[in-house]
Every structure is written in structure tokens, then in C-alpha cells.
């Protein structure tokens, strides 16, 4: 995936690698990263679109306040990517518009 993002990892510690799948493409990230950091590292910008206007968005505050990092993580929509720590093999996808409200809610494990 071409990386148009200006996101760069600081050289403060060595990488403890894990593999996640961003839009189906395997990428190596640090085991301590969040799903939003993995999205930025993969260059997936924009990572969602708004339900009202369809405008494109991407992770912004990375601390859970702005909700710009909503993603579909392991099949569960409306996940704040900055608040979800990655897991080996995690599937991360863009969220296009609103989630389907007729879809049964799924339990999210921390």
C-alpha cells in the first residue's frame, strides 16, 4: 500500500512486530500500536467517510476525543481505532458511512 501519510515512527524503542491486515494487505506493526497507528503506518488515508456528507476523514487526535478514527475492526463497525490495541492477525478496514443498524451488536474484547 503506498504510504502518503506523514506518520513516522520515532526511534525510541525497538519494534516488537505483529502482523495485521489493513484492507486485506499484511503489514508489520509494533505489538503496542493501536489500530489507528497501524492505519496511519499503512498509509490508509482517508480511513473513513462520514454518513451525512460522505466527506473523508482520518485519525486526528489519537486519544479518543474526536471520533475521526472510526474503523471496522475484525468485522465490528464504529470502533475507535485509537483506543483499540492491535492483536496478531487483526483485520482492519475503512468505515464507509454509518454502520448497518440492523446488524446485531458484537461484543468487543479489550
VENFENUR-V900888 format. One record per residue. N is the residue number from 0. RES is the residue in one letter. SS is DSSP state (helix for helix, strand for strand, loop for the rest). NEAR is the number of other C-alpha atoms within 10 Angstrom. D_LAST is the distance of its C-alpha to the last C-alpha in whole Angstrom. Layout:
N_RES_SS_NEAR_D_LAST ; N_RES_SS_NEAR_D_LAST
This chain:
0_X_loop_12_28 ; 1_X_loop_7_30 ; 2_X_loop_12_28 ; 3_X_loop_12_30 ; 4_X_loop_14_27 ; 5_X_loop_9_28 ; 6_X_loop_14_25 ; 7_X_loop_9_26 ; 8_X_loop_11_24 ; 9_X_loop_7_26 ; 10_X_loop_7_27 ; 11_X_loop_6_26 ; 12_X_loop_8_24 ; 13_X_loop_8_24 ; 14_X_loop_13_22 ; 15_X_loop_11_20 ; 16_X_strand_14_20 ; 17_X_strand_18_17 ; 18_X_strand_19_18 ; 19_X_strand_24_17 ; 20_X_strand_20_19 ; 21_X_strand_23_19 ; 22_X_loop_16_22 ; 23_X_loop_10_22 ; 24_X_strand_12_24 ; 25_X_strand_16_22 ; 26_X_strand_17_22 ; 27_X_strand_16_21 ; 28_X_strand_22_18 ; 29_X_strand_18_17 ; 30_X_loop_16_14 ; 31_X_loop_14_13 ; 32_X_loop_19_14 ; 33_X_strand_20_12 ; 34_X_helix_31_13 ; 35_X_helix_28_15 ; 36_X_helix_24_17 ; 37_X_helix_25_17 ; 38_X_helix_30_19 ; 39_X_helix_21_21 ; 40_X_helix_23_22 ; 41_X_helix_23_23 ; 42_X_loop_18_25 ; 43_X_loop_22_23 ; 44_X_loop_17_25 ; 45_X_loop_18_25 ; 46_X_loop_25_22 ; 47_X_strand_24_22 ; 48_X_strand_20_25 ; 49_X_loop_15_25 ; 50_X_loop_13_26 ; 51_X_loop_8_29 ; 52_X_loop_8_31 ; 53_X_loop_12_30 ; 54_X_loop_12_30 ; 55_X_strand_15_27 ; 56_X_strand_17_25 ; 57_X_loop_20_22 ; 58_X_loop_26_20 ; 59_X_loop_14_22 ; 60_X_loop_12_20 ; 61_X_loop_17_17 ; 62_X_loop_13_16 ; 63_X_loop_15_15 ; 64_X_loop_11_18 ; 65_X_loop_12_20 ; 66_X_loop_19_18 ; 67_X_loop_23_20 ; 68_X_loop_30_17 ; 69_X_strand_28_16 ; 70_X_strand_29_15 ; 71_X_strand_23_15 ; 72_X_strand_23_12 ; 73_X_loop_14_13 ; 74_X_loop_13_15 ; 75_X_strand_19_13 ; 76_X_strand_21_15 ; 77_X_strand_16_15 ; 78_X_strand_20_11 ; 79_X_strand_23_12 ; 80_X_helix_27_12 ; 81_X_helix_26_13 ; 82_X_helix_17_9 ; 83_X_loop_18_7 ; 84_X_strand_16_8 ; 85_X_loop_25_10 ; 86_X_loop_15_10 ; 87_X_loop_13_14 ; 88_X_loop_14_15 ; 89_X_loop_18_13 ; 90_X_strand_21_15 ; 91_X_strand_26_16 ; 92_X_strand_23_18 ; 93_X_loop_21_20 ; 94_X_strand_23_20 ; 95_X_strand_18_24 ; 96_X_loop_16_24 ; 97_X_loop_15_23 ; 98_X_loop_14_20 ; 99_X_loop_9_22 ; 100_X_loop_7_22 ; 101_X_loop_6_24 ; 102_X_loop_9_21 ; 103_X_loop_8_19 ; 104_X_loop_10_16 ; 105_X_loop_9_13 ; 106_X_loop_7_10 ; 107_X_loop_10_6 ; 108_X_loop_5_4 ; 109_X_loop_6_0
